[in-house]
Amino acid sequence: MSILNVEHLSHGFGDRAIFEDVSFRLLRGEHIGLVGANGEGKSTFFNIVTGKMQPDEGKIEWAKNVRVGYLDQHTVLEKGMTVRDVLKSAFSGLFELEERMNEICDGLGSADPEEMEQMMEELGTIQDTLTLHDFYVIDAKVEEVAAALGLSDLGLDRDVTDLSGGQRTRILLAKLLLEKPDILLLDEPTNYLDEAHISWLKRYLTEYESAFILISHDIPFLNEVVNIVYHMENKNLDRYVGNYDDFQRVYQVKKAQLEAAYKRQQQEISQLKEFVARNKARVSTRNMAMSRQKKLDKMDVIELAAERPKPELHFKMGRTPGKYIFETEDFVIGYDEPLSKPLNLTLERGQKIALTGANGIGKTTLIRSIMGLVKPLKGSCRLGENIAVGYFEQEGDGKNQTTCIEEIWKEFPSFTQYEVRSALAKCGLTTKHIESQVRVLSGGEQAKVRLCKILNRETNVLMLDEPTNHLDADAKESLKKALIEYRGTVLLICHEPEFYQDVVQAVWDCSKWTTKVV
């Protein structure tokens, strides 16, 4: 039975079409991976089916009484709410029923016999509903899911606004899983999760009995949890049975077949046009030429989709720095409270290091403190000579109203317009993306703009904070190759071993230094 039907969906922004006559269906129990390059419209599709955005054309129809759960990383958590408050809000409907039950109980003493019968019937229905949905073990369920996603160790009574972006994402995910909706819509759920929590989520989704649609660029994760893939490309949405690897095999075969058919047809068109041109003037062959022309006119011409530009990332190497990039002495990082024990770290020229560990233990703070952007609580950090740092921040300014061209021109005022456009194109951005405001781009496209700034500056040290978040497979592959080729020093925060294990020579596990319980 179909949970969601989308028919003849078309949508665009200005003169940029995102979907054209797209149809989609979701059946009960299907575990769907929604895949495609950055900017193809995956998050826009979620916004349309959840009613946050109205399509230009098309029909979206949900089955009756379907409860939809949507992990939206832009949800605002209010100051004053604790982690426990947010998690228990997953059961707000049940708490409302409990209030109604208490109202009925209070009113029974003054009710006449007829009213009492109606009230007792309603009371029985409410009690059955509460029992069916495990209302009386809510605290135990909250504790179980909180422990699985590492929230118990943060403290369930902490104010949610005191937590990092990654920790807040985990809270929203935990709330969603506690709600147990009929369908889960998950937009990049592994962003900001560390390896242990990704592993738990993988097991949870593999065993999930209801349906879900998952947007992710984490291919190993997709391969384990999905059984249907919808591929979004060039304004179309195509369905494939199987996991991501199965989709890739079939997609490559279909692509090769289409290209072969296109070549054959183009050859036939060329021959027909040549025949018509040669013979339309002769009386003896005019009829044959007209017949060939009719065939041309009626031909259903095969069109190959325009190839998206693949990123070509190469970091520019600056002059050689001193032997030591930095040395810390009894370095304690943190804000109001320490996030680390006293650290005595040394990074030498040419080393490539990955920083790992759970979210919220201070990986970003460590990088920012080394760079001097955050003042340490104690100790010192001595930077080496001739250091030229390229720093990639985990998140950009979501309200940035400048265009991509203006954003790069601001950094490199001496560039010509051709050089700016060329630099952005090498990062995998199309002309329409380049001329758009940064804030309307997808998370992956915004990340490419931030990468563009680093790629076009001479550096000898790269400090990269979760650079793979939001990036599509092609961009990740190109970034990985560029980091392997880079002759400078790299300090990389990343939660994807598949990405960093071929890049770095060593891993620094920050959980060994942290004062936080994770």
Secondary structure, DSSP 8 states (H G I E B T S, - for coil): -EEEEEEEEEEEETTEEEEEEEEEEEETT-EEEEE-STTSSHHHHHHHHTTSS--SEEEEEE-TT--EEEE-TT----TT-BHHHHHHGGGHHHHHHHHHHHHHHHHGGG--HHHHHHHHHHHHHHHHHHHHTTGGGHHHHHHHHHHHTT-GGG-TTSBGGGS-HHHHHHHHHHHHHHH--SEEEEESTTTT--HHHHHHHHHHHHT--SEEEEE---HHHHHHH-SEEEEEETTEEEEEES-HHHHHHHHHHHHHHHHHHHHHHHHHHHHHHHHHHHHSS-TTTHHHHHHHHHHHHH------------------B-S---SEEEEEEEEE-BSSSB-BS-B--EEETT-EEEEE--TTSSHHHHHHHHTTSS--SEEEEEE-TT--EEEE-SS--TT--SBHHHHHHHH-TT--HHHHHHHHHHTT--HHHHTSBGGGS-HHHHHHHHHHHHHTS-BSEEEEESTTTT--HHHHHHHHHHHHH--SEEEEE-S-HHHHTTT-SEEEEGGGTBSS--
